Amino acid sequence: MAHIALVEDEPELSALVTRSLQEAGHTVEPYFDGETALKRLLAPGATDPDLLVLDLMLPKVDGLEICR
């Protein structure tokens, strides 16, 4: 299945979405702020996710900036 990066700053919503995606057979990498997500996703040797699910209003770096 797909490798999904989930960037959501609300822990309960992140847990719910992560659990649902994992039950569907996907692997999920949760991130809780945009800055951390960018650093890890752009790190040398990092594997590109098949799908990136973004919250628009994130702490530090918002979802629109991550898209850019």
mmCIF file as Biopython writes it, N, C-alpha, C and O atoms, coordinates in Angstrom:
data_model
#
loop_
_atom_site.group_PDB
_atom_site.id
_atom_site.type_symbol
_atom_site.label_atom_id
_atom_site.label_alt_id
_atom_site.label_comp_id
_atom_site.label_asym_id
_atom_site.label_entity_id
_atom_site.label_seq_id
_atom_site.pdbx_PDB_ins_code
_atom_site.Cartn_x
_atom_site.Cartn_y
_atom_site.Cartn_z
_atom_site.occupancy
_atom_site.B_iso_or_equiv
_atom_site.auth_seq_id
_atom_site.auth_asym_id
_atom_site.pdbx_PDB_model_num
ATOM 1   N N  . MET A ? 1  ? 0.820  -1.183 0.000  1.0 0.0 1  A 1 
ATOM 2   C CA . MET A ? 1  ? 0.000  0.000  0.000  1.0 0.0 1  A 1 
ATOM 3   C C  . MET A ? 1  ? 0.872  1.259  0.000  1.0 0.0 1  A 1 
ATOM 4   O O  . MET A ? 1  ? 2.062  1.193  -0.310 1.0 0.0 1  A 1 
ATOM 5   N N  . ALA A ? 2  ? 0.287  2.386  0.343  1.0 0.0 2  A 1 
ATOM 6   C CA . ALA A ? 2  ? 0.973  3.674  0.244  1.0 0.0 2  A 1 
ATOM 7   C C  . ALA A ? 2  ? 1.714  4.045  1.528  1.0 0.0 2  A 1 
ATOM 8   O O  . ALA A ? 2  ? 1.338  3.650  2.631  1.0 0.0 2  A 1 
ATOM 9   N N  . HIS A ? 3  ? 2.780  4.820  1.336  1.0 0.0 3  A 1 
ATOM 10  C CA . HIS A ? 3  ? 3.524  5.424  2.437  1.0 0.0 3  A 1 
ATOM 11  C C  . HIS A ? 3  ? 3.033  6.874  2.516  1.0 0.0 3  A 1 
ATOM 12  O O  . HIS A ? 3  ? 3.228  7.642  1.574  1.0 0.0 3  A 1 
ATOM 13  N N  . ILE A ? 4  ? 2.396  7.257  3.636  1.0 0.0 4  A 1 
ATOM 14  C CA . ILE A ? 4  ? 1.726  8.542  3.757  1.0 0.0 4  A 1 
ATOM 15  C C  . ILE A ? 4  ? 2.363  9.384  4.856  1.0 0.0 4  A 1 
ATOM 16  O O  . ILE A ? 4  ? 2.563  8.909  5.974  1.0 0.0 4  A 1 
ATOM 17  N N  . ALA A ? 5  ? 2.680  10.639 4.532  1.0 0.0 5  A 1 
ATOM 18  C CA . ALA A ? 5  ? 3.142  11.603 5.529  1.0 0.0 5  A 1 
ATOM 19  C C  . ALA A ? 5  ? 1.928  12.437 5.926  1.0 0.0 5  A 1 
ATOM 20  O O  . ALA A ? 5  ? 1.278  13.043 5.074  1.0 0.0 5  A 1 
ATOM 21  N N  . LEU A ? 6  ? 1.627  12.467 7.214  1.0 0.0 6  A 1 
ATOM 22  C CA . LEU A ? 6  ? 0.484  13.208 7.743  1.0 0.0 6  A 1 
ATOM 23  C C  . LEU A ? 6  ? 1.007  14.340 8.614  1.0 0.0 6  A 1 
ATOM 24  O O  . LEU A ? 6  ? 1.714  14.100 9.593  1.0 0.0 6  A 1 
ATOM 25  N N  . VAL A ? 7  ? 0.660  15.577 8.261  1.0 0.0 7  A 1 
ATOM 26  C CA . VAL A ? 7  ? 1.102  16.745 9.028  1.0 0.0 7  A 1 
ATOM 27  C C  . VAL A ? 7  ? -0.148 17.388 9.629  1.0 0.0 7  A 1 
ATOM 28  O O  . VAL A ? 7  ? -0.903 18.077 8.943  1.0 0.0 7  A 1 
ATOM 29  N N  . GLU A ? 8  ? -0.344 17.149 10.916 1.0 0.0 8  A 1 
ATOM 30  C CA . GLU A ? 8  ? -1.530 17.614 11.644 1.0 0.0 8  A 1 
ATOM 31  C C  . GLU A ? 8  ? -1.110 17.946 13.066 1.0 0.0 8  A 1 
ATOM 32  O O  . GLU A ? 8  ? -0.520 17.112 13.753 1.0 0.0 8  A 1 
ATOM 33  N N  . ASP A ? 9  ? -1.414 19.167 13.510 1.0 0.0 9  A 1 
ATOM 34  C CA . ASP A ? 9  ? -0.958 19.597 14.830 1.0 0.0 9  A 1 
ATOM 35  C C  . ASP A ? 9  ? -1.882 19.221 15.976 1.0 0.0 9  A 1 
ATOM 36  O O  . ASP A ? 9  ? -1.493 19.362 17.136 1.0 0.0 9  A 1 
ATOM 37  N N  . GLU A ? 10 ? -3.076 18.755 15.699 1.0 0.0 10 A 1 
ATOM 38  C CA . GLU A ? 10 ? -3.983 18.323 16.766 1.0 0.0 10 A 1 
ATOM 39  C C  . GLU A ? 10 ? -3.780 16.830 17.022 1.0 0.0 10 A 1 
ATOM 40  O O  . GLU A ? 10 ? -4.122 16.011 16.170 1.0 0.0 10 A 1 
ATOM 41  N N  . PRO A ? 11 ? -3.231 16.463 18.177 1.0 0.0 11 A 1 
ATOM 42  C CA . PRO A ? 11 ? -2.888 15.060 18.449 1.0 0.0 11 A 1 
ATOM 43  C C  . PRO A ? 11 ? -4.049 14.081 18.294 1.0 0.0 11 A 1 
ATOM 44  O O  . PRO A ? 11 ? -3.863 12.989 17.756 1.0 0.0 11 A 1 
ATOM 45  N N  . GLU A ? 12 ? -5.230 14.448 18.751 1.0 0.0 12 A 1 
ATOM 46  C CA . GLU A ? 12 ? -6.366 13.525 18.654 1.0 0.0 12 A 1 
ATOM 47  C C  . GLU A ? 12 ? -6.766 13.279 17.205 1.0 0.0 12 A 1 
ATOM 48  O O  . GLU A ? 12 ? -7.044 12.142 16.824 1.0 0.0 12 A 1 
ATOM 49  N N  . LEU A ? 13 ? -6.799 14.328 16.398 1.0 0.0 13 A 1 
ATOM 50  C CA . LEU A ? 13 ? -7.141 14.173 14.986 1.0 0.0 13 A 1 
ATOM 51  C C  . LEU A ? 13 ? -6.052 13.396 14.253 1.0 0.0 13 A 1 
ATOM 52  O O  . LEU A ? 13 ? -6.352 12.548 13.412 1.0 0.0 13 A 1 
ATOM 53  N N  . SER A ? 14 ? -4.801 13.678 14.567 1.0 0.0 14 A 1 
ATOM 54  C CA . SER A ? 14 ? -3.698 12.952 13.961 1.0 0.0 14 A 1 
ATOM 55  C C  . SER A ? 14 ? -3.787 11.459 14.277 1.0 0.0 14 A 1 
ATOM 56  O O  . SER A ? 14 ? -3.595 10.621 13.396 1.0 0.0 14 A 1 
ATOM 57  N N  . ALA A ? 15 ? -4.078 11.132 15.530 1.0 0.0 15 A 1 
ATOM 58  C CA . ALA A ? 15 ? -4.205 9.727  15.936 1.0 0.0 15 A 1 
ATOM 59  C C  . ALA A ? 15 ? -5.356 9.042  15.215 1.0 0.0 15 A 1 
ATOM 60  O O  . ALA A ? 15 ? -5.228 7.896  14.783 1.0 0.0 15 A 1 
ATOM 61  N N  . LEU A ? 16 ? -6.468 9.734  15.084 1.0 0.0 16 A 1 
ATOM 62  C CA . LEU A ? 16 ? -7.643 9.165  14.403 1.0 0.0 16 A 1 
ATOM 63  C C  . LEU A ? 16 ? -7.348 8.892  12.930 1.0 0.0 16 A 1 
ATOM 64  O O  . LEU A ? 16 ? -7.646 7.810  12.424 1.0 0.0 16 A 1 
ATOM 65  N N  . VAL A ? 17 ? -6.766 9.867  12.249 1.0 0.0 17 A 1 
ATOM 66  C CA . VAL A ? 17 ? -6.453 9.697  10.827 1.0 0.0 17 A 1 
ATOM 67  C C  . VAL A ? 17 ? -5.386 8.624  10.642 1.0 0.0 17 A 1 
ATOM 68  O O  . VAL A ? 17 ? -5.493 7.787  9.746  1.0 0.0 17 A 1 
ATOM 69  N N  . THR A ? 18 ? -4.361 8.647  11.487 1.0 0.0 18 A 1 
ATOM 70  C CA . THR A ? 18 ? -3.297 7.639  11.410 1.0 0.0 18 A 1 
ATOM 71  C C  . THR A ? 18 ? -3.871 6.240  11.571 1.0 0.0 18 A 1 
ATOM 72  O O  . THR A ? 18 ? -3.568 5.344  10.783 1.0 0.0 18 A 1 
ATOM 73  N N  . ARG A ? 19 ? -4.696 6.056  12.590 1.0 0.0 19 A 1 
ATOM 74  C CA . ARG A ? 19 ? -5.290 4.740  12.836 1.0 0.0 19 A 1 
ATOM 75  C C  . ARG A ? 19 ? -6.135 4.287  11.647 1.0 0.0 19 A 1 
ATOM 76  O O  . ARG A ? 19 ? -6.059 3.126  11.245 1.0 0.0 19 A 1 
ATOM 77  N N  . SER A ? 20 ? -6.925 5.173  11.089 1.0 0.0 20 A 1 
ATOM 78  C CA . SER A ? 20 ? -7.776 4.818  9.940  1.0 0.0 20 A 1 
ATOM 79  C C  . SER A ? 20 ? -6.946 4.416  8.729  1.0 0.0 20 A 1 
ATOM 80  O O  . SER A ? 20 ? -7.258 3.441  8.045  1.0 0.0 20 A 1 
ATOM 81  N N  . LEU A ? 21 ? -5.889 5.173  8.473  1.0 0.0 21 A 1 
ATOM 82  C CA . LEU A ? 21 ? -5.039 4.852  7.327  1.0 0.0 21 A 1 
ATOM 83  C C  . LEU A ? 21 ? -4.282 3.548  7.537  1.0 0.0 21 A 1 
ATOM 84  O O  . LEU A ? 21 ? -4.120 2.764  6.602  1.0 0.0 21 A 1 
ATOM 85  N N  . GLN A ? 22 ? -3.821 3.313  8.757  1.0 0.0 22 A 1 
ATOM 86  C CA . GLN A ? 22 ? -3.117 2.061  9.047  1.0 0.0 22 A 1 
ATOM 87  C C  . GLN A ? 22 ? -4.052 0.864  8.937  1.0 0.0 22 A 1 
ATOM 88  O O  . GLN A ? 22 ? -3.647 -0.191 8.450  1.0 0.0 22 A 1 
ATOM 89  N N  . GLU A ? 23 ? -5.288 1.012  9.380  1.0 0.0 23 A 1 
ATOM 90  C CA . GLU A ? 23 ? -6.264 -0.077 9.256  1.0 0.0 23 A 1 
ATOM 91  C C  . GLU A ? 23 ? -6.545 -0.410 7.796  1.0 0.0 23 A 1 
ATOM 92  O O  . GLU A ? 23 ? -6.908 -1.540 7.467  1.0 0.0 23 A 1 
ATOM 93  N N  . ALA A ? 24 ? -6.374 0.590  6.919  1.0 0.0 24 A 1 
ATOM 94  C CA . ALA A ? 24 ? -6.562 0.368  5.484  1.0 0.0 24 A 1 
ATOM 95  C C  . ALA A ? 24 ? -5.299 -0.217 4.835  1.0 0.0 24 A 1 
ATOM 96  O O  . ALA A ? 24 ? -5.280 -0.461 3.628  1.0 0.0 24 A 1 
ATOM 97  N N  . GLY A ? 25 ? -4.237 -0.444 5.639  1.0 0.0 25 A 1 
ATOM 98  C CA . GLY A ? 25 ? -3.040 -1.092 5.153  1.0 0.0 25 A 1 
ATOM 99  C C  . GLY A ? 25 ? -1.898 -0.168 4.776  1.0 0.0 25 A 1 
ATOM 100 O O  . GLY A ? 25 ? -0.891 -0.634 4.242  1.0 0.0 25 A 1 
ATOM 101 N N  . HIS A ? 26 ? -2.020 1.119  5.036  1.0 0.0 26 A 1 
ATOM 102 C CA . HIS A ? 26 ? -0.976 2.082  4.688  1.0 0.0 26 A 1 
ATOM 103 C C  . HIS A ? 26 ? 0.008  2.267  5.840  1.0 0.0 26 A 1 
ATOM 104 O O  . HIS A ? 26 ? -0.318 1.998  6.997  1.0 0.0 26 A 1 
ATOM 105 N N  . THR A ? 27 ? 1.200  2.724  5.516  1.0 0.0 27 A 1 
ATOM 106 C CA . THR A ? 27 ? 2.134  3.145  6.553  1.0 0.0 27 A 1 
ATOM 107 C C  . THR A ? 27 ? 2.017  4.660  6.672  1.0 0.0 27 A 1 
ATOM 108 O O  . THR A ? 27 ? 1.875  5.358  5.668  1.0 0.0 27 A 1 
ATOM 109 N N  . VAL A ? 28 ? 2.076  5.162  7.895  1.0 0.0 28 A 1 
ATOM 110 C CA . VAL A ? 28 ? 1.861  6.588  8.139  1.0 0.0 28 A 1 
ATOM 111 C C  . VAL A ? 28 ? 3.012  7.142  8.964  1.0 0.0 28 A 1 
ATOM 112 O O  . VAL A ? 28 ? 3.409  6.556  9.971  1.0 0.0 28 A 1 
ATOM 113 N N  . GLU A ? 29 ? 3.541  8.280  8.525  1.0 0.0 29 A 1 
ATOM 114 C CA . GLU A ? 29 ? 4.548  9.033  9.260  1.0 0.0 29 A 1 
ATOM 115 C C  . GLU A ? 29 ? 3.866  10.296 9.760  1.0 0.0 29 A 1 
ATOM 116 O O  . GLU A ? 29 ? 3.647  11.217 8.973  1.0 0.0 29 A 1 
ATOM 117 N N  . PRO A ? 30 ? 3.521  10.372 11.041 1.0 0.0 30 A 1 
ATOM 118 C CA . PRO A ? 30 ? 2.859  11.590 11.535 1.0 0.0 30 A 1 
ATOM 119 C C  . PRO A ? 30 ? 3.867  12.666 11.935 1.0 0.0 30 A 1 
ATOM 120 O O  . PRO A ? 30 ? 4.920  12.377 12.504 1.0 0.0 30 A 1 
ATOM 121 N N  . TYR A ? 31 ? 3.519  13.903 11.624 1.0 0.0 31 A 1 
ATOM 122 C CA . TYR A ? 31 ? 4.294  15.078 12.031 1.0 0.0 31 A 1 
ATOM 123 C C  . TYR A ? 31 ? 3.315  16.056 12.665 1.0 0.0 31 A 1 
ATOM 124 O O  . TYR A ? 31 ? 2.144  16.106 12.287 1.0 0.0 31 A 1 
ATOM 125 N N  . PHE A ? 32 ? 3.799  16.836 13.633 1.0 0.0 32 A 1 
ATOM 126 C CA . PHE A ? 32 ? 2.900  17.716 14.381 1.0 0.0 32 A 1 
ATOM 127 C C  . PHE A ? 32 ? 3.161  19.201 14.150 1.0 0.0 32 A 1 
ATOM 128 O O  . PHE A ? 32 ? 2.466  20.044 14.716 1.0 0.0 32 A 1 
ATOM 129 N N  . ASP A ? 33 ? 4.151  19.528 13.326 1.0 0.0 33 A 1 
ATOM 130 C CA . ASP A ? 33 ? 4.348  20.914 12.914 1.0 0.0 33 A 1 
ATOM 131 C C  . ASP A ? 33 ? 5.047  20.923 11.556 1.0 0.0 33 A 1 
ATOM 132 O O  . ASP A ? 33 ? 5.732  19.968 11.189 1.0 0.0 33 A 1 
ATOM 133 N N  . GLY A ? 34 ? 4.866  22.003 10.831 1.0 0.0 34 A 1 
ATOM 134 C CA . GLY A ? 34 ? 5.399  22.086 9.481  1.0 0.0 34 A 1 
ATOM 135 C C  . GLY A ? 34 ? 6.909  22.093 9.407  1.0 0.0 34 A 1 
ATOM 136 O O  . GLY A ? 34 ? 7.484  21.514 8.485  1.0 0.0 34 A 1 
ATOM 137 N N  . GLU A ? 35 ? 7.562  22.734 10.356 1.0 0.0 35 A 1 
ATOM 138 C CA . GLU A ? 35 ? 9.017  22.815 10.343 1.0 0.0 35 A 1 
ATOM 139 C C  . GLU A ? 35 ? 9.658  21.428 10.456 1.0 0.0 35 A 1 
ATOM 140 O O  . GLU A ? 35 ? 10.577 21.099 9.706  1.0 0.0 35 A 1 
ATOM 141 N N  . THR A ? 36 ? 9.169  20.629 11.388 1.0 0.0 36 A 1 
ATOM 142 C CA . THR A ? 36 ? 9.694  19.268 11.565 1.0 0.0 36 A 1 
ATOM 143 C C  . THR A ? 36 ? 9.428  18.430 10.323 1.0 0.0 36 A 1 
ATOM 144 O O  . THR A ? 36 ? 10.304 17.694 9.869  1.0 0.0 36 A 1 
ATOM 145 N N  . ALA A ? 37 ? 8.228  18.537 9.773  1.0 0.0 37 A 1 
ATOM 146 C CA . ALA A ? 37 ? 7.886  17.777 8.573  1.0 0.0 37 A 1 
ATOM 147 C C  . ALA A ? 37 ? 8.842  18.114 7.428  1.0 0.0 37 A 1 
ATOM 148 O O  . ALA A ? 37 ? 9.377  17.216 6.778  1.0 0.0 37 A 1 
ATOM 149 N N  . LEU A ? 38 ? 9.056  19.406 7.182  1.0 0.0 38 A 1 
ATOM 150 C CA . LEU A ? 38 ? 9.957  19.806 6.101  1.0 0.0 38 A 1 
ATOM 151 C C  . LEU A ? 38 ? 11.369 19.287 6.319  1.0 0.0 38 A 1 
ATOM 152 O O  . LEU A ? 38 ? 11.987 18.753 5.398  1.0 0.0 38 A 1 
ATOM 153 N N  . LYS A ? 39 ? 11.883 19.440 7.535  1.0 0.0 39 A 1 
ATOM 154 C CA . LYS A ? 39 ? 13.248 18.980 7.822  1.0 0.0 39 A 1 
ATOM 155 C C  . LYS A ? 39 ? 13.401 17.491 7.554  1.0 0.0 39 A 1 
ATOM 156 O O  . LYS A ? 39 ? 14.375 17.066 6.933  1.0 0.0 39 A 1 
ATOM 157 N N  . ARG A ? 40 ? 12.453 16.706 8.015  1.0 0.0 40 A 1 
ATOM 158 C CA . ARG A ? 40 ? 12.570 15.249 7.863  1.0 0.0 40 A 1 
ATOM 159 C C  . ARG A ? 40 ? 12.286 14.791 6.441  1.0 0.0 40 A 1 
ATOM 160 O O  . ARG A ? 40 ? 12.953 13.886 5.940  1.0 0.0 40 A 1 
ATOM 161 N N  . LEU A ? 41 ? 11.303 15.405 5.784  1.0 0.0 41 A 1 
ATOM 162 C CA . LEU A ? 41 ? 10.961 14.993 4.419  1.0 0.0 41 A 1 
ATOM 163 C C  . LEU A ? 41 ? 12.034 15.393 3.412  1.0 0.0 41 A 1 
ATOM 164 O O  . LEU A ? 41 ? 12.207 14.727 2.391  1.0 0.0 41 A 1 
ATOM 165 N N  . LEU A ? 42 ? 12.755 16.481 3.694  1.0 0.0 42 A 1 
ATOM 166 C CA . LEU A ? 42 ? 13.796 16.951 2.773  1.0 0.0 42 A 1 
ATOM 167 C C  . LEU A ? 42 ? 15.196 16.522 3.189  1.0 0.0 42 A 1 
ATOM 168 O O  . LEU A ? 42 ? 16.172 16.901 2.541  1.0 0.0 42 A 1 
ATOM 169 N N  . ALA A ? 43 ? 15.312 15.744 4.250  1.0 0.0 43 A 1 
ATOM 170 C CA . ALA A ? 43 ? 16.621 15.287 4.721  1.0 0.0 43 A 1 
ATOM 171 C C  . ALA A ? 43 ? 17.265 14.358 3.692  1.0 0.0 43 A 1 
ATOM 172 O O  . ALA A ? 43 ? 16.570 13.598 3.018  1.0 0.0 43 A 1 
ATOM 173 N N  . PRO A ? 44 ? 18.587 14.421 3.574  1.0 0.0 44 A 1 
ATOM 174 C CA . PRO A ? 44 ? 19.280 13.512 2.658  1.0 0.0 44 A 1 
ATOM 175 C C  . PRO A ? 44 ? 18.939 12.054 2.988  1.0 0.0 44 A 1 
ATOM 176 O O  . PRO A ? 44 ? 18.989 11.637 4.145  1.0 0.0 44 A 1 
ATOM 177 N N  . GLY A ? 45 ? 18.597 11.306 1.967  1.0 0.0 45 A 1 
ATOM 178 C CA . GLY A ? 45 ? 18.273 9.893  2.148  1.0 0.0 45 A 1 
ATOM 179 C C  . GLY A ? 45 ? 16.846 9.616  2.568  1.0 0.0 45 A 1 
ATOM 180 O O  . GLY A ? 45 ? 16.455 8.456  2.692  1.0 0.0 45 A 1 
ATOM 181 N N  . ALA A ? 46 ? 16.053 10.663 2.790  1.0 0.0 46 A 1 
ATOM 182 C CA . ALA A ? 46 ? 14.657 10.456 3.180  1.0 0.0 46 A 1 
ATOM 183 C C  . ALA A ? 46 ? 13.867 9.870  2.006  1.0 0.0 46 A 1 
ATOM 184 O O  . ALA A ? 46 ? 14.090 10.228 0.849  1.0 0.0 46 A 1 
ATOM 185 N N  . THR A ? 47 ? 12.960 8.981  2.323  1.0 0.0 47 A 1 
ATOM 186 C CA . THR A ? 47 ? 12.104 8.384  1.307  1.0 0.0 47 A 1 
ATOM 187 C C  . THR A ? 47 ? 10.912 9.300  1.056  1.0 0.0 47 A 1 
ATOM 188 O O  . THR A ? 47 ? 10.248 9.727  2.000  1.0 0.0 47 A 1 
ATOM 189 N N  . ASP A ? 48 ? 10.641 9.601  -0.202 1.0 0.0 48 A 1 
ATOM 190 C CA . ASP A ? 48 ? 9.489  10.431 -0.533 1.0 0.0 48 A 1 
ATOM 191 C C  . ASP A ? 48 ? 8.198  9.669  -0.234 1.0 0.0 48 A 1 
ATOM 192 O O  . ASP A ? 48 ? 8.076  8.494  -0.582 1.0 0.0 48 A 1 
ATOM 193 N N  . PRO A ? 49 ? 7.236  10.329 0.407  1.0 0.0 49 A 1 
ATOM 194 C CA . PRO A ? 49 ? 5.960  9.670  0.640  1.0 0.0 49 A 1 
ATOM 195 C C  . PRO A ? 49 ? 5.170  9.571  -0.666 1.0 0.0 49 A 1 
ATOM 196 O O  . PRO A ? 49 ? 5.379  10.359 -1.589 1.0 0.0 49 A 1 
ATOM 197 N N  . ASP A ? 50 ? 4.274  8.609  -0.733 1.0 0.0 50 A 1 
ATOM 198 C CA . ASP A ? 50 ? 3.380  8.495  -1.879 1.0 0.0 50 A 1 
ATOM 199 C C  . ASP A ? 50 ? 2.290  9.563  -1.822 1.0 0.0 50 A 1 
ATOM 200 O O  . ASP A ? 50 ? 1.760  9.987  -2.849 1.0 0.0 50 A 1 
ATOM 201 N N  . LEU A ? 51 ? 1.969  9.985  -0.603 1.0 0.0 51 A 1 
ATOM 202 C CA . LEU A ? 51 ? 0.918  10.974 -0.395 1.0 0.0 51 A 1 
ATOM 203 C C  . LEU A ? 51 ? 1.293  11.840 0.799  1.0 0.0 51 A 1 
ATOM 204 O O  . LEU A ? 51 ? 1.810  11.340 1.797  1.0 0.0 51 A 1 
ATOM 205 N N  . LEU A ? 52 ? 1.032  13.131 0.695  1.0 0.0 52 A 1 
ATOM 206 C CA . LEU A ? 52 ? 1.272  14.071 1.778  1.0 0.0 52 A 1 
ATOM 207 C C  . LEU A ? 52 ? -0.075 14.684 2.155  1.0 0.0 52 A 1 
ATOM 208 O O  . LEU A ? 52 ? -0.712 15.347 1.336  1.0 0.0 52 A 1 
ATOM 209 N N  . VAL A ? 53 ? -0.504 14.459 3.393  1.0 0.0 53 A 1 
ATOM 210 C CA . VAL A ? 53 ? -1.757 15.016 3.896  1.0 0.0 53 A 1 
ATOM 211 C C  . VAL A ? 53 ? -1.394 16.156 4.835  1.0 0.0 53 A 1 
ATOM 212 O O  . VAL A ? 53 ? -0.724 15.951 5.847  1.0 0.0 53 A 1 
ATOM 213 N N  . LEU A ? 54 ? -1.846 17.370 4.491  1.0 0.0 54 A 1 
ATOM 214 C CA . LEU A ? 54 ? -1.436 18.566 5.217  1.0 0.0 54 A 1 
ATOM 215 C C  . LEU A ? 54 ? -2.617 19.300 5.837  1.0 0.0 54 A 1 
ATOM 216 O O  . LEU A ? 54 ? -3.673 19.453 5.223  1.0 0.0 54 A 1 
ATOM 217 N N  . ASP A ? 55 ? -2.412 19.741 7.049  1.0 0.0 55 A 1 
ATOM 218 C CA . ASP A ? 55 ? -3.279 20.731 7.670  1.0 0.0 55 A 1 
ATOM 219 C C  . ASP A ? 55 ? -2.782 22.072 7.134  1.0 0.0 55 A 1 
ATOM 220 O O  . ASP A ? 55 ? -1.574 22.262 6.999  1.0 0.0 55 A 1 
ATOM 221 N N  . LEU A ? 56 ? -3.674 22.998 6.828  1.0 0.0 56 A 1 
ATOM 222 C CA . LEU A ? 56 ? -3.222 24.298 6.327  1.0 0.0 56 A 1 
ATOM 223 C C  . LEU A ? 56 ? -2.679 25.189 7.426  1.0 0.0 56 A 1 
ATOM 224 O O  . LEU A ? 56 ? -1.698 25.902 7.213  1.0 0.0 56 A 1 
ATOM 225 N N  . MET A ? 57 ? -3.297 25.161 8.598  1.0 0.0 57 A 1 
ATOM 226 C CA . MET A ? 57 ? -2.890 26.039 9.689  1.0 0.0 57 A 1 
ATOM 227 C C  . MET A ? 57 ? -2.044 25.252 10.685 1.0 0.0 57 A 1 
ATOM 228 O O  . MET A ? 57 ? -2.561 24.649 11.625 1.0 0.0 57 A 1 
ATOM 229 N N  . LEU A ? 58 ? -0.742 25.271 10.459 1.0 0.0 58 A 1 
ATOM 230 C CA . LEU A ? 58 ? 0.219  24.534 11.296 1.0 0.0 58 A 1 
ATOM 231 C C  . LEU A ? 58 ? 1.124  25.498 12.035 1.0 0.0 58 A 1 
ATOM 232 O O  . LEU A ? 58 ? 1.349  26.617 11.574 1.0 0.0 58 A 1 
ATOM 233 N N  . PRO A ? 59 ? 1.649  25.073 13.184 1.0 0.0 59 A 1 
ATOM 234 C CA . PRO A ? 59 ? 2.645  25.909 13.856 1.0 0.0 59 A 1 
ATOM 235 C C  . PRO A ? 59 ? 3.963  25.923 13.072 1.0 0.0 59 A 1 
ATOM 236 O O  . PRO A ? 59 ? 4.314  24.956 12.397 1.0 0.0 59 A 1 
ATOM 237 N N  . LYS A ? 60 ? 4.672  27.033 13.181 1.0 0.0 60 A 1 
ATOM 238 C CA . LYS A ? 60 ? 6.017  27.238 12.623 1.0 0.0 60 A 1 
ATOM 239 C C  . LYS A ? 60 ? 6.012  27.430 11.108 1.0 0.0 60 A 1 
ATOM 240 O O  . LYS A ? 60 ? 6.410  28.499 10.645 1.0 0.0 60 A 1 
ATOM 241 N N  . VAL A ? 61 ? 5.587  26.461 10.323 1.0 0.0 61 A 1 
ATOM 242 C CA . VAL A ? 61 ? 5.502  26.567 8.866  1.0 0.0 61 A 1 
ATOM 243 C C  . VAL A ? 61 ? 4.134  26.023 8.469  1.0 0.0 61 A 1 
ATOM 244 O O  . VAL A ? 61 ? 3.808  24.879 8.787  1.0 0.0 61 A 1 
ATOM 245 N N  . ASP A ? 62 ? 3.322  26.840 7.771  1.0 0.0 62 A 1 
ATOM 246 C CA . ASP A ? 62 ? 1.964  26.379 7.447  1.0 0.0 62 A 1 
ATOM 247 C C  . ASP A ? 62 ? 1.952  25.438 6.235  1.0 0.0 62 A 1 
ATOM 248 O O  . ASP A ? 62 ? 2.941  25.322 5.511  1.0 0.0 62 A 1 
ATOM 249 N N  . GLY A ? 63 ? 0.824  24.778 6.036  1.0 0.0 63 A 1 
ATOM 250 C CA . GLY A ? 63 ? 0.675  23.797 4.989  1.0 0.0 63 A 1 
ATOM 251 C C  . GLY A ? 63 ? 0.895  24.349 3.589  1.0 0.0 63 A 1 
ATOM 252 O O  . GLY A ? 63 ? 1.437  23.650 2.733  1.0 0.0 63 A 1 
ATOM 253 N N  . LEU A ? 64 ? 0.486  25.589 3.339  1.0 0.0 64 A 1 
ATOM 254 C CA . LEU A ? 64 ? 0.699  26.185 2.021  1.0 0.0 64 A 1 
ATOM 255 C C  . LEU A ? 64 ? 2.185  26.377 1.730  1.0 0.0 64 A 1 
ATOM 256 O O  . LEU A ? 64 ? 2.633  26.168 0.602  1.0 0.0 64 A 1 
ATOM 257 N N  . GLU A ? 65 ? 2.939  26.772 2.736  1.0 0.0 65 A 1 
ATOM 258 C CA . GLU A ? 65 ? 4.381  26.938 2.557  1.0 0.0 65 A 1 
ATOM 259 C C  . GLU A ? 65 ? 5.050  25.583 2.286  1.0 0.0 65 A 1 
ATOM 260 O O  . GLU A ? 65 ? 5.986  25.504 1.491  1.0 0.0 65 A 1 
ATOM 261 N N  . ILE A ? 66 ? 4.585  24.549 2.928  1.0 0.0 66 A 1 
ATOM 262 C CA . ILE A ? 66 ? 5.130  23.212 2.668  1.0 0.0 66 A 1 
ATOM 263 C C  . ILE A ? 66 ? 4.871  22.822 1.217  1.0 0.0 66 A 1 
ATOM 264 O O  . ILE A ? 66 ? 5.745  22.237 0.576  1.0 0.0 66 A 1 
ATOM 265 N N  . CYS A ? 67 ? 3.705  23.128 0.692  1.0 0.0 67 A 1 
ATOM 266 C CA . CYS A ? 67 ? 3.382  22.819 -0.704 1.0 0.0 67 A 1 
ATOM 267 C C  . CYS A ? 67 ? 4.317  23.546 -1.670 1.0 0.0 67 A 1 
ATOM 268 O O  . CYS A ? 67 ? 4.705  23.007 -2.707 1.0 0.0 67 A 1 
ATOM 269 N N  . ARG A ? 68 ? 4.668  24.774 -1.309 1.0 0.0 68 A 1 
ATOM 270 C CA . ARG A ? 68 ? 5.561  25.552 -2.189 1.0 0.0 68 A 1 
ATOM 271 C C  . ARG A ? 68 ? 6.926  24.893 -2.245 1.0 0.0 68 A 1 
ATOM 272 O O  . ARG A ? 68 ? 7.823  25.387 -2.928 1.0 0.0 68 A 1 
#
